Amino acid sequence: MNPSPVSPIEQPTLGLGMVGFSPEQRTAFASLIAHPRPGLPSWRLVSFWDADAWWVNGSRVSVLPDGNLRVTAGRPQERTLTLRLEEVHRPVAFSTPLGSSDFEAVCTFDPGSESAIHRVLIQFDRWLQPMLFKAALGALIIERGTTLRGSIYHVTRQATLLAVLDFRHGHAAVLPTASPLDLIGAHWDRRPTGAHDLPESFALCTPAQLVWSYARHTTRDLLPARYRTEMIYYRHEPRVPMGWLRDSTLRVLSTLFTAPGDFRGLHERTEIPERALAEDLACLYYAGAVTTTPFKAAGSVQVRPQEPVPAASDDEVDSTMGRSTLPPIDAERTAPARLYQNPRSKTFS
């Protein structure tokens, strides 16, 4: 297959979560991060639990007897937060000064220094390179569409294997040290069906997870046009880890599991803003969780063998994008709940 075009890699929009900061501080930070330096991803403030990286007000941090960190709220709507840093799987930076000398922060920044704020975002960009590479690879998967269906590809650049994409079995693996820039001019080599082994040193994932990573971080509208006019049905659980689903995505799943609906109806039933709803549906579409084809919906009557089966749409998601990692939605028709239910504090675990 021809190499990827030598063109600028689309810069994604990353989500930054904050805790312990005042409304005035958050407003000032939002203004600063909205203007990234050239060649770097842009950032926006998002829900703390949906963020790619966190800023914590270091002056509000204290160390608990068990070694975990307690962060007091900075806004009326916030609650005290307990962090188990050894279980946090995203970049975290603490503003100075620190409220306790009993812990050593890996990354700190002066909240009053614009240059310090930009430096910590640059550091986050370096730490997030593996995720950014997956998002860039997901963008190329969407670009190639159905031409990839049922095939196995090795993505290489200058004799370096960057990724193995197995669309026949729904598996993938990526080079942990790869960056988005490595994909410029990379070759997509179609391999025989037996060449589906995944290198042990590579990070395992699925094509669905790669596409989801891109869909969640792009400003492009990826929702197929028919999803704004036709009836939308719940198909099955998304083929991504549960932790990737934000609250609004869970609400969409629960609503569709109860009954199908069109875009306008879902907007009214979920009360999710239209832009966010389109983002959630796009992610769910590429994760194979929703469909506009009635016979593919969960619980639909199976088509008898003698009856003609409608052909799949050109942009229909391939069933080999990867297997679901979620438990099935239960008979009570409720979406999986967040794990943080303590009314007085929230603990990351």
C-alpha positions in Angstrom: 0.0 0.0 0.0 1.2 3.6 -0.6 2.8 5.4 2.2 0.9 7.9 4.4 1.0 11.3 2.8 3.8 13.6 3.9 1.5 16.2 5.5 1.2 17.9 8.9 -0.2 15.6 11.6 -3.5 16.9 12.9 -3.0 18.3 16.4 -5.5 16.8 18.8 -7.4 18.6 21.6 -6.5 17.1 24.9 -8.6 17.3 28.1 -7.1 18.9 31.3 -8.8 18.2 34.6 -8.2 20.4 37.7 -8.9 20.0 41.4 -8.5 22.4 44.3 -8.3 25.6 42.2 -10.7 28.6 42.6 -13.1 29.6 39.9 -10.9 32.6 39.2 -7.8 30.4 38.8 -9.6 28.0 36.5 -10.8 30.9 34.3 -7.2 32.2 34.0 -5.8 28.8 33.2 -8.5 28.1 30.6 -7.5 31.3 28.8 -3.8 30.4 28.8 -4.1 26.8 27.7 -6.5 27.8 24.8 -3.4 29.2 22.9 -0.9 26.4 22.6 2.5 26.8 21.1 3.0 25.9 17.4 3.2 22.2 16.8 1.7 21.2 20.2 -1.7 19.8 21.0 -4.4 22.2 22.2 -6.0 21.8 25.6 -9.4 22.4 27.1 -10.8 22.1 30.6 -12.9 19.0 31.0 -14.4 16.9 33.8 -11.7 15.7 36.2 -12.4 12.0 35.6 -12.6 12.4 31.8 -9.3 14.3 31.5 -6.1 13.1 29.8 -4.0 14.8 32.5 -4.5 16.5 35.8 -3.5 19.7 37.6 -3.8 19.6 41.4 -3.6 22.6 43.6 -0.5 21.7 45.7 -1.4 24.1 48.5 -4.5 22.1 49.2 -2.7 18.8 49.5 -2.1 16.8 52.7 -0.8 13.3 53.2 -3.1 10.8 54.9 -1.8 8.1 57.3 -2.0 5.5 54.6 0.2 7.6 52.3 -2.6 8.7 50.0 -3.1 12.4 49.2 -6.1 14.4 50.3 -7.0 17.4 48.2 -9.5 19.9 49.6 -12.1 21.5 47.3 -11.4 24.8 45.6 -15.0 25.4 44.4 -18.4 25.0 46.1 -19.4 22.1 43.7 -16.2 20.2 44.4 -15.7 17.6 47.0 -12.6 16.6 48.9 -10.6 14.2 46.7 -8.3 11.3 47.8 -5.6 10.3 45.3 -3.7 7.0 45.3 -0.8 8.2 43.1 0.6 4.7 42.5 -2.7 3.9 40.7 -3.0 7.0 38.6 -2.4 6.3 35.0 -2.2 9.8 33.6 0.2 12.7 33.9 -0.3 14.8 37.1 1.3 18.1 38.0 1.0 20.0 41.3 1.0 23.7 41.6 3.4 25.3 44.1 3.8 25.9 46.9 3.0 22.4 48.2 0.8 22.2 51.3 2.9 19.3 52.7 6.6 18.3 52.6 5.7 14.7 53.3 5.5 13.7 49.6 7.7 14.4 46.6 5.9 15.6 43.5 7.3 14.4 40.2 6.0 17.4 38.3 5.3 20.9 39.7 4.7 24.3 38.3 4.3 27.9 39.4 0.6 28.8 38.7 1.5 32.5 38.4 4.1 31.9 35.6 2.8 31.7 32.0 6.1 30.2 30.9 6.0 27.6 33.7 2.4 26.6 32.6 3.5 26.1 29.0 6.5 24.1 30.2 4.3 21.7 32.1 2.0 21.3 29.1 5.1 20.5 26.9 6.1 17.9 29.5 2.6 16.4 29.4 2.8 16.2 25.6 6.0 14.1 25.9 4.4 11.8 28.5 1.3 11.4 26.3 3.2 10.5 23.1 2.0 6.9 23.2 -1.6 7.9 23.3 -1.1 10.6 20.7 0.5 8.1 18.4 -2.5 5.8 18.8 -4.9 8.7 18.0 -2.9 9.6 14.9 -3.0 5.9 13.8 -6.7 5.9 14.5 -7.1 8.8 12.1 -5.4 6.9 9.3 -7.6 3.9 10.0 -10.7 6.1 9.5 -9.2 7.6 6.4 -8.6 4.2 4.8 -12.1 3.0 5.8 -13.4 -0.3 4.4 -10.3 -1.0 2.3 -8.7 -2.4 5.5 -11.6 -4.8 6.3 -10.5 -8.4 7.0 -6.8 -7.7 6.3 -3.6 -7.6 8.3 -1.2 -4.7 7.9 2.3 -3.9 9.1 2.9 -0.2 9.4 6.6 0.6 9.0 8.9 3.6 8.4 12.5 3.3 7.4 12.6 -0.4 8.2 11.2 0.2 11.7 7.9 -1.6 12.5 5.5 0.9 14.1 2.3 -1.2 14.4 0.6 -4.5 13.5 -3.0 -4.1 12.6 -5.1 -7.3 12.4 -8.5 -6.4 11.1 -9.3 -10.1 10.6 -9.2 -11.0 14.3 -9.6 -7.5 15.8 -6.1 -7.2 17.4 -3.4 -4.6 17.2 -0.1 -3.7 18.7 2.0 -0.5 18.6 5.6 0.4 19.2 5.6 2.0 22.7 8.2 4.6 21.8 6.5 5.7 18.5 5.3 9.3 18.0 2.8 10.8 15.6 5.5 12.2 13.4 6.7 8.6 12.7 3.5 8.1 10.7 4.5 10.7 8.1 5.5 8.7 5.1 5.0 5.4 6.8 4.2 2.4 4.6 1.1 0.2 5.2 2.1 -3.3 4.0 -0.7 -5.8 3.6 0.4 -9.1 5.0 -0.7 -12.7 4.5 -3.3 -14.1 6.9 -0.6 -16.0 8.8 1.3 -12.9 9.7 -0.9 -11.8 12.6 1.6 -12.4 15.4 1.9 -9.4 17.7 5.4 -8.5 19.0 5.8 -9.1 22.7 7.5 -5.8 23.3 4.7 -3.9 21.7 1.7 -2.3 23.5 -1.4 -4.4 22.8 -4.7 -2.8 21.8 -7.5 -3.1 19.2 -8.3 -1.2 16.1 -11.4 0.1 17.8 -9.4 1.6 20.6 -7.1 3.3 18.1 -10.1 4.9 16.3 -11.7 5.8 19.6 -8.5 7.6 20.7 -8.7 9.7 17.6 -12.5 10.3 17.7 -12.3 11.5 21.3 -9.5 14.0 20.6 -10.4 15.6 17.3 -12.4 18.7 16.6 -13.7 17.2 13.4 -17.3 16.0 13.2 -16.9 12.3 12.6 -20.5 11.3 13.1 -21.9 9.8 9.8 -24.7 12.0 8.4 -27.3 9.4 8.7 -27.0 9.4 12.5 -28.5 12.9 12.5 -31.6 11.9 10.6 -32.3 8.1 11.0 -33.3 6.0 14.0 -30.3 4.9 16.2 -30.2 1.5 17.9 -28.1 0.0 20.6 -26.0 -2.8 19.2 -23.7 -4.1 21.9 -21.1 -2.9 24.4 -18.4 -0.6 23.1 -15.1 -2.4 22.3 -13.1 -0.2 24.6 -12.2 -0.3 28.3 -14.9 0.9 30.6 -12.7 3.7 32.0 -12.7 5.4 28.6 -16.5 6.1 28.7 -17.4 9.5 30.1 -20.6 10.0 32.0 -22.5 11.4 29.0 -21.4 8.3 26.9 -22.8 6.0 29.6 -26.1 8.1 29.6 -26.4 7.6 25.8 -25.8 3.9 26.1 -28.4 3.5 28.8 -31.0 5.6 26.9 -30.5 3.6 23.7 -30.7 0.3 25.6 -34.1 1.4 26.9 -35.4 2.4 23.5 -34.0 3.5 20.1 -34.2 7.2 19.1 -33.2 9.7 16.6 -30.6 12.4 17.2 -33.0 15.1 18.3 -34.9 12.6 20.5 -31.7 11.5 22.2 -30.7 15.2 22.8 -34.0 15.7 24.5 -34.0 12.5 26.5 -30.4 12.7 27.7 -30.2 16.6 27.9 -26.6 16.3 26.5 -25.6 19.3 24.4 -25.7 18.5 20.7 -22.0 18.8 20.1 -21.1 16.5 23.0 -23.8 14.1 21.9 -22.4 14.0 18.4 -18.9 13.3 19.9 -20.3 10.5 22.0 -22.2 8.9 19.2 -19.2 9.1 16.9 -17.1 7.2 19.5 -19.8 4.6 20.0 -20.2 4.2 16.2 -16.5 3.4 15.7 -16.6 1.2 18.8 -19.4 -0.8 17.1 -21.9 0.0 19.9 -24.6 1.7 17.9 -26.2 1.2 14.4 -28.9 2.7 12.2 -29.6 -0.8 10.7 -32.6 -2.3 12.6 -31.7 -6.0 12.1 -28.2 -5.3 13.7 -29.7 -3.9 16.8 -29.4 -5.9 20.1 -32.4 -8.2 20.6 -33.6 -7.9 17.0 -35.3 -10.8 15.3 -32.7 -12.8 13.3 -33.2 -12.7 9.6 -34.1 -16.1 8.2 -31.6 -17.7 5.8 -33.9 -17.5 2.8 -34.5 -13.8 3.3 -32.1 -11.4 1.7 -29.7 -9.7 4.1 -29.2 -5.9 3.5 -25.7 -5.0 2.4 -23.5 -3.2 4.9 -23.1 0.5 4.4 -19.8 1.6 3.0 -18.9 3.2 6.3 -20.3 0.5 8.5 -17.9 -0.4 11.3 -16.3 -3.8 10.8 -17.1 -6.4 13.4 -13.4 -7.2 13.7 -12.5 -3.8 15.2 -12.0 -5.6 18.5 -13.9 -7.4 21.2 -15.8 -5.6 24.0 -14.1 -5.3 27.3 -17.3 -4.3 29.1 -19.7 -6.5 30.9 -23.1 -6.6 29.2 -25.6 -4.0 30.2 -27.9 -5.8 32.7 -31.6 -6.5 32.5 -32.3 -3.4 34.6 -31.2 -1.4 31.6 -28.8 0.8 33.5 -25.4 2.0 32.3 -22.4 1.1 34.5 -22.0 3.6 37.3 -18.9 5.4 38.4 -17.0 3.7 41.1 -16.7 6.8 43.3 -19.8 7.0 45.5 -18.5 8.3 48.8 -20.6 11.5 49.4 -17.9 13.1 51.5 -14.9 12.3 49.4 -13.8 10.8 46.1 -11.0 8.3 45.8 -9.2 7.5 42.6 -8.7 3.7 42.3 
